[in-house]
Amino acid sequence: KREINTVLADVIKHMTPDRAFEDAYPQLQSVIRKILTYFHDFSALFSMERFLPFLDMFQKDSVRVEVCKSIMEVFIKHQLELTRDPVILNAMLHICKTMHDSVNSLTLEDEKRSLALLIIGFVRMVSFGRDFEQQLSFCVEARATFCNLEPVLVQLIHTVNQLAMETRRVMGGNHSRKTAAFVRACAAYCFISIPSLSSIFSRLNLYLLSGQVALANQCLSQADAFLKAAVGILPEVPRSINVEGKLRSSESFLLDFINNFLATLLVVPDHPEHGVLYLVRGLLNMVQDYTWEDNSDAKVRVYISALPLLAAMSQETYLYSIPKVDSNETLYGGDPKFLSEINKLCETLIGQILDHLKVLTRDEGFDKSSPVALQQSVRRQSALAFSLFGVLLAHGDLRNNKLSQLSINLWNLSHKHGYCEARVSVRTLEYIKHQAQQPDMAHLSDTIQRLVLQSRT
């Protein structure tokens, strides 16, 4: 260390007058490369009196950034242990800020991605152990420092959510006032940071994640705010998004998000100041009003996905729960009015699905002059009918004559034109036969007698 510092001091002494260093950038970069090849004790490296002044000689922006990148690459490769060393943190923040500040409107996306990955590598190496407040303070400083690189902000939000969960793990779920205040501070950090992201799906997924973390930490009002915010920005989702430089339909991404959201809603208790199932209704209203693609079944697929959630909400004991969080099963305790609201919502959704199935084979459902359009429309009808049949079979009470008849009609409709996969249909029938042999399931024997396989004509 001492000898390296002496050499650096001598180089600085000779290269500073008349800015001679401007004509020797390749040689100066070579010096840096040699040091980094053999010297991987970064605390010692950054505490050298002359190392950072040596870096300051790289005045040309492009060269300066390249030098910073080379340091970061070696740091990420060779710094094997997490660190809280203030010497390392201060130097690395300075180096990362140099890279971040080089980004402008002309910077290529690949270059932005490369710089962001290097900075993320640094952020992941910082750990203050159980000094959670210091870790949060670092994330606050990093957010202000790296505000123009979205992937870094996403990583910081993930880090803060992990911090909140780690607090819960260390405390064993026994939150003191101080711990609860810290978790709320983490939630506030995320709630402030998420709106600054330009990617709509980053915002949606992080609102959902942050809401789940808040729930796990019994911060119900914060969880409610995150989930409401997610529902509120659903109308902003464009019909196509840029994925790795190519425009793709956003529909599949949106459906994935909504399904994850629905799974979370089972454990979210209703807000005392709002109506029954207000988040479920809010989500479904947004889905109803959203401008889906032409000839899309996405809205109806969401309705089909919502039915299992509502069925699960009507159970006396929910499939899963969060420790120390009272879900609607506890709040309502099987109250008949609550169950009535669920049934009404189910009836509404099933009605909407059936209306859509009817429209698919009417003239307005396709271009009647095109045989191909008709075939596609019938295929869609078959797939949706079979999906709804599966939901009724798994979650409905088929002892109800009306529901049983509906399930039979859906089976027949899905097989009417021979578009159902025979193997799936046969396995479904085998499953129903097996279920019919279980106690209290004998009613399925009558149902299965009326389910027929039809081949394509």
C-alpha positions as CSV (number, residue, x, y, z in Angstrom):
1,K,0.0,0.0,0.0
2,R,2.7,2.5,1.0
3,E,4.8,1.9,-2.2
4,I,1.7,2.2,-4.5
5,N,0.8,5.4,-2.7
6,T,4.3,6.8,-3.3
7,V,4.2,5.9,-7.0
8,L,0.8,7.5,-7.4
9,A,2.0,10.7,-5.6
10,D,5.0,10.9,-8.0
11,V,2.8,10.4,-11.1
12,I,0.4,13.2,-9.9
13,K,3.4,15.5,-9.2
14,H,4.7,15.1,-12.7
15,M,1.5,15.0,-14.6
16,T,-0.5,17.9,-13.0
17,P,1.6,20.9,-14.3
18,D,0.2,22.3,-17.5
19,R,-2.5,19.5,-17.4
20,A,0.0,17.1,-18.9
21,F,-2.3,14.2,-17.9
22,E,-4.7,15.1,-20.8
23,D,-2.1,13.6,-23.2
24,A,-1.5,10.5,-21.2
25,Y,-5.0,9.0,-20.5
26,P,-4.2,5.6,-21.9
27,Q,-1.0,5.3,-19.7
28,L,-2.9,6.5,-16.6
29,Q,-5.7,4.0,-17.3
30,S,-3.0,1.3,-17.5
31,V,-1.7,2.3,-14.1
32,I,-5.3,1.8,-12.7
33,R,-5.7,-1.5,-14.4
34,K,-2.4,-2.8,-13.0
35,I,-3.3,-1.8,-9.4
36,L,-6.8,-3.4,-9.7
37,T,-5.3,-6.6,-11.1
38,Y,-3.3,-7.3,-7.9
39,F,-4.9,-5.2,-5.2
40,H,-8.4,-6.3,-4.0
41,D,-8.4,-4.9,-0.4
42,F,-10.8,-2.0,-1.2
43,S,-10.7,-0.5,2.3
44,A,-6.9,-0.2,2.0
45,L,-7.1,1.0,-1.6
46,F,-9.6,3.8,-1.0
47,S,-7.8,4.9,2.2
48,M,-4.6,5.5,0.2
49,E,-4.0,9.2,0.4
50,R,-3.3,9.6,-3.3
51,F,-5.7,7.1,-5.0
52,L,-8.8,9.4,-5.3
53,P,-6.6,12.4,-6.3
54,F,-5.2,10.2,-9.0
55,L,-8.7,9.5,-10.2
56,D,-9.4,13.2,-10.4
57,M,-6.8,13.5,-13.2
58,F,-9.3,11.8,-15.5
59,Q,-11.0,15.0,-16.5
60,K,-12.4,13.9,-19.8
61,D,-15.9,12.6,-19.1
62,S,-15.9,9.5,-21.3
63,V,-12.5,8.4,-19.9
64,R,-13.5,9.1,-16.4
65,V,-16.6,6.9,-16.7
66,E,-14.6,4.1,-18.2
67,V,-12.2,4.2,-15.3
68,C,-15.1,4.2,-12.8
69,K,-16.7,1.2,-14.6
70,S,-13.4,-0.8,-14.5
71,I,-13.2,-0.1,-10.7
72,M,-16.8,-1.2,-10.2
73,E,-16.4,-4.4,-12.2
74,V,-13.4,-5.5,-10.1
75,F,-15.2,-4.5,-6.9
76,I,-18.3,-6.6,-7.7
77,K,-16.1,-9.6,-8.7
78,H,-13.7,-9.5,-5.7
79,Q,-15.6,-7.9,-2.8
80,L,-17.0,-11.2,-1.5
81,E,-18.3,-10.0,1.8
82,L,-21.0,-7.5,2.5
83,T,-19.6,-4.2,3.8
84,R,-20.4,-1.2,6.0
85,D,-16.9,0.2,5.9
86,P,-17.3,4.0,5.6
87,V,-14.2,4.4,3.6
88,I,-15.5,1.9,1.0
89,L,-19.0,3.4,1.0
90,N,-17.9,7.0,0.6
91,A,-15.5,6.1,-2.3
92,M,-18.0,3.8,-4.0
93,L,-20.8,6.4,-3.8
94,H,-18.5,8.9,-5.4
95,I,-17.6,6.5,-8.2
96,C,-21.2,5.4,-8.8
97,K,-22.3,9.0,-8.7
98,T,-19.8,9.8,-11.5
99,M,-21.2,7.0,-13.6
100,H,-24.8,8.1,-12.9
101,D,-24.2,11.7,-13.6
102,S,-22.8,10.8,-17.1
103,V,-26.3,9.7,-18.2
104,N,-28.2,12.2,-20.4
105,S,-30.8,12.1,-23.1
106,L,-28.3,10.9,-25.7
107,T,-27.1,7.9,-23.6
108,L,-27.9,4.6,-25.3
109,E,-30.3,2.2,-23.5
110,D,-27.6,-0.5,-23.4
111,E,-25.2,1.9,-21.7
112,K,-27.8,2.9,-19.1
113,R,-28.5,-0.8,-18.4
114,S,-24.8,-1.5,-18.0
115,L,-24.2,1.4,-15.6
116,A,-27.4,0.5,-13.6
117,L,-26.2,-3.1,-13.2
118,L,-22.9,-2.0,-11.8
119,I,-24.5,0.4,-9.3
120,I,-27.0,-2.3,-8.3
121,G,-24.0,-4.6,-7.7
122,F,-22.7,-2.0,-5.2
123,V,-26.1,-1.5,-3.5
124,R,-26.4,-5.2,-2.9
125,M,-23.0,-5.3,-1.2
126,V,-24.0,-2.8,1.4
127,S,-25.2,-4.1,4.7
128,F,-25.3,-2.6,8.2
129,G,-26.3,-5.8,9.8
130,R,-29.0,-5.2,12.4
131,D,-28.6,-1.5,12.3
132,F,-31.8,-1.2,10.2
133,E,-32.1,2.5,10.6
134,Q,-28.6,3.1,9.1
135,Q,-29.5,0.8,6.2
136,L,-32.6,2.8,5.5
137,S,-30.6,6.0,5.7
138,F,-28.2,4.6,3.1
139,C,-31.2,3.8,0.8
140,V,-32.5,7.3,1.2
141,E,-29.1,8.8,0.2
142,A,-28.8,6.3,-2.7
143,R,-32.3,7.2,-4.0
144,A,-31.3,10.9,-4.2
145,T,-28.0,10.1,-5.8
146,F,-29.2,7.6,-8.4
147,C,-32.6,9.1,-9.3
148,N,-32.1,8.9,-13.1
149,L,-31.5,5.2,-13.3
150,E,-34.8,3.4,-12.9
151,P,-33.4,-0.1,-12.4
152,V,-31.4,1.2,-9.4
153,L,-34.6,2.7,-7.9
154,V,-36.4,-0.6,-8.3
155,Q,-33.6,-2.4,-6.5
156,L,-33.6,0.1,-3.7
157,I,-37.4,-0.4,-3.2
158,H,-36.8,-4.1,-3.1
159,T,-34.0,-3.6,-0.6
160,V,-36.3,-1.6,1.7
161,N,-39.0,-4.1,1.5
162,Q,-36.5,-6.8,2.4
163,L,-35.4,-4.6,5.3
164,A,-38.9,-4.4,6.6
165,M,-39.3,-8.2,6.4
166,E,-35.9,-8.8,8.1
167,T,-37.0,-6.5,10.9
168,R,-40.1,-8.7,11.3
169,R,-38.0,-11.9,11.3
170,V,-35.5,-10.6,13.9
171,M,-38.2,-9.3,16.2
172,G,-40.1,-12.6,15.8
173,G,-43.3,-10.8,15.0
174,N,-43.3,-9.0,18.4
175,H,-43.3,-5.4,17.3
176,S,-42.3,-2.7,19.7
177,R,-43.5,0.8,19.0
178,K,-40.0,1.6,17.7
179,T,-40.0,-1.4,15.3
180,A,-43.5,-0.5,14.1
181,A,-42.4,3.0,13.4
182,F,-39.5,1.8,11.5
183,V,-41.6,-0.5,9.3
184,R,-44.0,2.4,8.6
185,A,-40.9,4.5,7.6
186,C,-40.0,1.7,5.1
187,A,-43.5,1.8,3.8
188,A,-43.3,5.5,3.4
189,Y,-40.0,5.2,1.5
190,C,-41.6,2.8,-1.0
191,F,-44.8,4.8,-1.3
192,I,-42.8,8.0,-2.1
193,S,-40.4,6.2,-4.5
194,I,-42.8,4.1,-6.6
195,P,-44.6,7.0,-8.5
196,S,-41.2,8.2,-9.8
197,L,-40.8,5.0,-11.9
198,S,-41.8,5.3,-15.6
199,S,-42.5,1.6,-16.1
200,I,-46.2,1.0,-15.4
201,F,-45.6,-2.7,-14.6
202,S,-42.7,-1.8,-12.2
203,R,-45.1,0.4,-10.4
204,L,-47.9,-2.1,-10.3
205,N,-45.7,-5.0,-9.1
206,L,-43.9,-2.9,-6.5
207,Y,-47.2,-1.5,-5.1
208,L,-48.4,-5.1,-4.7
209,L,-45.2,-6.3,-3.2
210,S,-45.1,-3.3,-0.8
211,G,-48.7,-3.9,0.2
212,Q,-47.9,-7.6,0.9
213,V,-44.9,-6.6,3.1
214,A,-47.0,-4.0,4.9
215,L,-49.7,-6.7,5.6
216,A,-47.1,-9.1,6.8
217,N,-46.0,-6.5,9.3
218,Q,-49.6,-5.7,10.4
219,C,-49.5,-2.2,8.9
220,L,-53.0,-2.4,7.6
221,S,-53.5,1.2,6.6
222,Q,-50.3,1.3,4.7
223,A,-51.2,-2.0,2.9
224,D,-54.5,-0.5,2.0
225,A,-52.9,2.6,0.5
226,F,-50.5,0.5,-1.6
227,L,-53.3,-1.8,-3.0
228,K,-55.6,1.2,-3.7
229,A,-52.8,2.9,-5.5
230,A,-52.2,-0.2,-7.7
231,V,-55.9,-0.4,-8.6
232,G,-55.9,3.4,-9.3
233,I,-53.2,3.2,-12.0
234,L,-54.6,0.2,-13.8
235,P,-56.3,2.5,-16.4
236,E,-52.8,3.8,-17.3
237,V,-51.6,0.5,-18.6
238,P,-51.0,0.9,-22.4
239,R,-52.2,-1.8,-24.8
240,S,-48.6,-2.4,-25.9
241,I,-45.3,-2.1,-24.1
242,N,-41.6,-2.1,-25.0
243,V,-40.0,-5.4,-24.1
244,E,-36.3,-5.6,-24.9
245,G,-36.6,-3.2,-27.7
246,K,-39.8,-4.7,-29.3
247,L,-43.4,-3.7,-28.9
248,R,-45.5,-6.4,-27.4
249,S,-49.1,-6.6,-26.2
250,S,-49.4,-5.8,-22.5
251,E,-52.4,-8.1,-22.1
252,S,-50.6,-11.2,-20.8
253,F,-48.6,-9.1,-18.3
254,L,-51.7,-7.4,-17.1
255,L,-53.5,-10.7,-16.6
256,D,-50.6,-12.1,-14.6
257,F,-50.6,-9.0,-12.4
258,I,-54.3,-9.2,-11.8
259,N,-54.2,-12.9,-10.9
260,N,-51.4,-12.2,-8.3
261,F,-53.5,-9.3,-7.0
262,L,-56.5,-11.4,-6.6
263,A,-54.5,-14.0,-4.7
264,T,-53.5,-11.3,-2.2
265,L,-57.0,-10.0,-1.7
266,L,-58.1,-13.1,0.1
267,V,-56.1,-12.1,3.2
268,V,-56.8,-8.3,3.0
269,P,-59.4,-7.3,5.6
270,D,-62.1,-4.8,4.4
271,H,-61.5,-1.2,5.5
272,P,-64.0,-0.3,8.2
273,E,-64.9,3.0,6.4
274,H,-65.6,1.3,3.1
275,G,-68.2,-1.2,1.8
276,V,-68.0,-4.9,1.7
277,L,-65.3,-6.3,-0.6
278,Y,-64.5,-2.7,-1.7
279,L,-61.0,-3.6,-3.1
280,V,-62.4,-6.6,-5.1
281,R,-65.2,-4.4,-6.5
282,G,-62.7,-1.6,-7.2
283,L,-60.5,-4.0,-9.2
284,L,-63.4,-5.5,-11.1
285,N,-64.7,-2.0,-11.9
286,M,-61.4,-1.0,-13.4
287,V,-61.3,-4.2,-15.4
288,Q,-64.8,-3.5,-16.7
289,D,-63.8,0.0,-17.8
290,Y,-60.4,-0.8,-19.2
291,T,-60.0,-0.6,-23.0
292,W,-59.0,-4.1,-23.9
293,E,-57.8,-5.2,-27.3
294,D,-60.3,-5.8,-30.0
295,N,-61.6,-9.4,-30.0
296,S,-60.0,-10.0,-26.6
297,D,-61.3,-12.3,-23.9
298,A,-59.1,-10.9,-21.2
299,K,-61.9,-9.2,-19.3
300,V,-63.9,-12.4,-19.1
301,R,-60.8,-14.3,-18.1
302,V,-60.4,-12.0,-15.1
303,Y,-64.0,-12.6,-14.2
304,I,-63.4,-16.3,-14.3
305,S,-60.3,-15.9,-12.2
306,A,-62.2,-13.8,-9.6
307,L,-64.8,-16.6,-9.0
308,P,-62.3,-18.9,-7.1
309,L,-61.3,-15.9,-4.9
310,L,-65.0,-15.2,-4.0
311,A,-65.5,-18.9,-3.3
312,A,-62.5,-18.9,-1.0
313,M,-63.8,-15.8,0.8
314,S,-67.1,-17.6,1.6
315,Q,-65.3,-20.4,3.5
316,E,-65.5,-20.5,7.3
317,T,-61.7,-20.9,7.4
318,Y,-59.5,-19.3,4.7
319,L,-57.0,-21.3,2.7
320,Y,-54.1,-19.2,4.1
321,S,-53.7,-16.2,6.4
322,I,-51.2,-13.8,7.8
323,P,-50.2,-14.1,11.5
324,K,-51.8,-11.5,13.7
325,V,-53.9,-10.1,10.8
326,D,-57.6,-10.7,11.0
327,S,-59.0,-11.4,7.5
328,N,-62.6,-11.1,6.5
329,E,-63.3,-14.6,7.9
330,T,-62.7,-13.2,11.3
331,L,-64.3,-9.8,10.7
332,Y,-67.5,-11.1,9.3
333,G,-67.6,-14.6,11.0
334,G,-69.7,-16.1,8.2
335,D,-72.3,-13.3,8.5
336,P,-75.3,-14.0,6.1
337,K,-75.1,-10.5,4.7
338,F,-71.5,-10.9,3.8
339,L,-72.2,-14.3,2.1
340,S,-75.1,-12.7,0.3
341,E,-72.9,-10.0,-1.1
342,I,-70.4,-12.6,-2.3
343,N,-73.2,-14.6,-4.0
344,K,-74.6,-11.5,-5.7
345,L,-71.1,-10.6,-7.1
346,C,-70.6,-14.2,-8.3
347,E,-74.0,-14.1,-10.1
348,T,-73.1,-10.8,-11.7
349,L,-69.7,-12.2,-12.9
350,I,-71.2,-15.4,-14.2
351,G,-73.9,-13.4,-16.0
352,Q,-71.3,-11.2,-17.7
353,I,-69.3,-14.3,-18.7
354,L,-72.4,-16.1,-20.2
355,D,-73.3,-12.9,-22.1
356,H,-69.8,-12.8,-23.6
357,L,-70.1,-16.5,-24.6
358,K,-73.3,-15.8,-26.5
359,V,-71.9,-12.8,-28.3
360,L,-68.9,-14.8,-29.6
361,T,-71.1,-16.8,-32.1
362,R,-73.5,-14.0,-33.0
363,D,-72.9,-11.9,-36.1
364,E,-71.5,-9.0,-34.0
365,G,-68.9,-11.4,-32.4
366,F,-66.9,-11.9,-35.6
367,D,-66.7,-11.1,-39.3
368,K,-69.5,-13.3,-40.6
369,S,-68.1,-13.2,-44.2
370,S,-64.9,-15.0,-43.0
371,P,-65.0,-18.7,-42.2
372,V,-61.6,-18.3,-40.4
373,A,-63.1,-15.6,-38.1
374,L,-66.0,-17.9,-37.2
375,Q,-63.7,-20.7,-36.5
376,Q,-61.5,-18.5,-34.2
377,S,-64.6,-17.2,-32.4
378,V,-65.9,-20.8,-31.8
379,R,-62.5,-21.8,-30.5
380,R,-62.5,-18.9,-28.0
381,Q,-66.0,-19.8,-26.9
382,S,-65.0,-23.4,-26.4
383,A,-62.0,-22.5,-24.3
384,L,-63.8,-20.0,-22.1
385,A,-66.8,-22.3,-21.5
386,F,-64.4,-25.1,-20.4
387,S,-62.5,-22.7,-18.1
388,L,-65.8,-21.7,-16.4
389,F,-66.9,-25.3,-16.2
390,G,-63.6,-26.1,-14.4
391,V,-64.2,-23.3,-11.9
392,L,-67.7,-24.4,-11.1
393,L,-66.5,-28.0,-10.7
394,A,-63.8,-27.0,-8.3
395,H,-65.5,-24.3,-6.4
396,G,-69.2,-24.5,-6.9
397,D,-71.8,-26.5,-5.0
398,L,-73.2,-28.7,-7.7
399,R,-75.9,-29.9,-5.4
400,N,-77.6,-26.7,-6.5
401,N,-79.8,-27.8,-9.5
402,K,-79.3,-24.5,-11.3
403,L,-75.5,-24.6,-10.9
404,S,-75.4,-28.2,-11.9
405,Q,-77.4,-27.6,-15.0
406,L,-75.2,-24.6,-15.9
407,S,-72.0,-26.7,-15.6
408,I,-73.5,-29.4,-17.9
409,N,-74.5,-26.7,-20.4
410,L,-70.9,-25.3,-20.3
411,W,-69.4,-28.8,-20.8
412,N,-71.6,-29.4,-23.8
413,L,-70.9,-26.0,-25.3
414,S,-67.2,-26.4,-24.9
415,H,-67.4,-29.8,-26.7
416,K,-70.0,-28.8,-29.3
417,H,-67.6,-28.2,-32.1
418,G,-64.8,-30.6,-31.1
419,Y,-62.2,-28.0,-30.1
420,C,-61.6,-29.3,-26.6
421,E,-58.4,-31.4,-26.2
422,A,-59.7,-35.0,-25.8
423,R,-56.9,-35.9,-23.4
424,V,-57.9,-33.1,-21.0
425,S,-61.6,-33.9,-21.3
426,V,-61.0,-37.6,-20.5
427,R,-58.8,-36.8,-17.5
428,T,-61.5,-34.3,-16.2
429,L,-64.1,-37.0,-16.5
430,E,-61.9,-39.4,-14.6
431,Y,-61.4,-36.8,-11.9
432,I,-65.2,-36.3,-11.5
433,K,-65.8,-40.1,-11.3
434,H,-63.1,-40.2,-8.5
435,Q,-64.7,-37.3,-6.7
436,A,-68.1,-38.9,-6.9
437,Q,-66.9,-41.7,-4.8
438,Q,-66.0,-39.4,-1.9
439,P,-68.4,-38.9,1.1
440,D,-71.0,-36.2,0.4
441,M,-70.1,-36.1,-3.3
442,A,-72.5,-38.6,-4.6
443,H,-74.5,-35.9,-6.5
444,L,-71.6,-35.8,-9.0
445,S,-72.7,-39.2,-10.2
446,D,-75.8,-37.7,-11.7
447,T,-73.8,-34.9,-13.3
448,I,-71.3,-37.2,-14.9
449,Q,-74.0,-39.2,-16.6
450,R,-75.0,-36.1,-18.5
451,L,-71.5,-35.1,-19.7
452,V,-70.7,-36.4,-23.1
453,L,-67.6,-36.3,-25.3
454,Q,-68.2,-35.1,-28.8
455,S,-65.7,-35.4,-31.6
456,R,-65.2,-32.8,-34.3
457,T,-67.5,-33.2,-37.3
